[in-house]
Amino acid sequence: MRKRLRLRRDASMTLLLGASLGLLLYTQRDGAAPTTSLSPAPGLATQRPTPGPRKFQAPDVAPPAYEGDTPVPPTPPGPFDFGRYLRAKDQRRFALLINQPHKCRGPQPDLLIAVKSVAADFERRQAVRQTWGAEGRVQGALVRRVFLLGVPRAAGTDRGDSEGPSTPTHWRALLRAESLVYGDILLWAFDDTFFNLTLKEIHFLNWASAFCPEARFIFKGDADVFVHLGNLLEFLAPRDPTQDLLAGDVIVQARPIRARASKYYIPEAVYGLPAYPAYAGGGGFVLSRATLRRLAAACAQVELFPIDDVFLGMCLQRLRLTPEPHSAFRTFGISQPSAAPHLRTFDPCFYRELVLVHGLSASDIWLMWHLLHRPHGPVCAHPQPVAAVPFQWSS
Ligand SMILES: *[C@@H]1O[C@H](CO)[C@@H](O)[C@H](O)[C@H]1NC(C)=O
């Protein structure tokens, strides 16, 4: 009886949280209007290494045009103030406002999932919680999850001084409540902006080294990805967590963008070399326990760089570690989530061979997960599997 009461209370709490966040989202829609169209890569003319024989061919069409419902950290309008960035660069330690100190107590997780999120994106966090990011045992592996957040910039406040007086304090209260219910929120005291994602990166690496050092593997990704956890776990099963591993969608020889108008503009004074070190696209990558420790230490030695994936590449370079390309990680350039682009339908048969697909809405994530997890397996929209031969991990 009491249990049922508690359950009911939990349910109404969730409902309440969802409703209030939804309302907030709605009211802030026009004011905040965070930039949606993250162009895929910070570099021009990127080249992808071709990792071995391709086992399947993805359809080559334009990325899906989802309605602008992808809240990403807002970018400051107008040119990026590098002078200011460089002056503030030495401040790279911010307080942890909401912690999950017991996340990895007890049996050590086989996989810790860390998802970059922003406060307003409650809906996608819910989708991730209920689908690929669910905690517990998956194919025998113990999975734990955290979301990584900074302090939301107030909608409609004047840019410039970041501590705008109208920063809504209720965000903090809502996140605290969410943390109480789900136990998966990590909130740091820096502004949650696009150019502060590097801070998120280093704070997470430090947090995981301190609070979850025994997790065998760590997956870090965006909230708008779909991860085929079964495939990921299969990929990791033969790996040794005490050996170095960082695998994902590896981008090599990306050239810094020198056009001032670009969001990814990097002046030569900030980065003089003609190409960035190899890095894994930030949509999602996986690393071993050994690499986590070394990476956290290496990044502490690297000067902050405003593009987080490239920054991580710089840390890897310092370790002389080459990220491992894997063709099933599609952090961008995945086309329609369907093998029949003109139909605009989901084809789970396409997804079942991948580890990660980028650029999905909350409902896409939910739908794809449920299509893939039907009791008798996915119903394929086309009679032939995408791959002519059964997909196998080439490692
Ligand atoms: C990063 O966060 C800090 C602390 O909140 C803030 O002062 C700074 O302006 C932010 N930097 C960028 C580039 O948004």
The ligand as a MOL file (V3000), in Angstrom:
LIG
                    3D

  0  0  0     0  0            999 V3000
M  V30 BEGIN CTAB
M  V30 COUNTS 14 14 0 0 0
M  V30 BEGIN ATOM
M  V30 1 C 31.9350 30.2570 -19.9040 0
M  V30 2 O 31.4280 30.3140 -18.5970 0
M  V30 3 C 31.9740 31.3420 -17.8240 0
M  V30 4 C 31.4930 31.1990 -16.4000 0
M  V30 5 O 30.1190 31.1600 -16.3330 0
M  V30 6 C 31.5970 32.6930 -18.4230 0
M  V30 7 O 32.1560 33.7410 -17.6640 0
M  V30 8 C 32.1080 32.7510 -19.8530 0
M  V30 9 O 31.6570 33.9190 -20.4700 0
M  V30 10 C 31.6510 31.5490 -20.6510 0
M  V30 11 N 32.3960 31.5520 -21.8850 0
M  V30 12 C 31.8390 31.4970 -23.0780 0
M  V30 13 C 32.7650 31.5330 -24.2210 0
M  V30 14 O 30.6450 31.4160 -23.2460 0
M  V30 END ATOM
M  V30 BEGIN BOND
M  V30 1 1 1 2
M  V30 2 1 1 10
M  V30 3 1 2 3
M  V30 4 1 3 4
M  V30 5 1 3 6
M  V30 6 1 4 5
M  V30 7 1 6 7
M  V30 8 1 6 8
M  V30 9 1 8 9
M  V30 10 1 8 10
M  V30 11 1 10 11
M  V30 12 1 11 12
M  V30 13 1 12 13
M  V30 14 2 12 14
M  V30 END BOND
M  V30 END CTAB
M  END
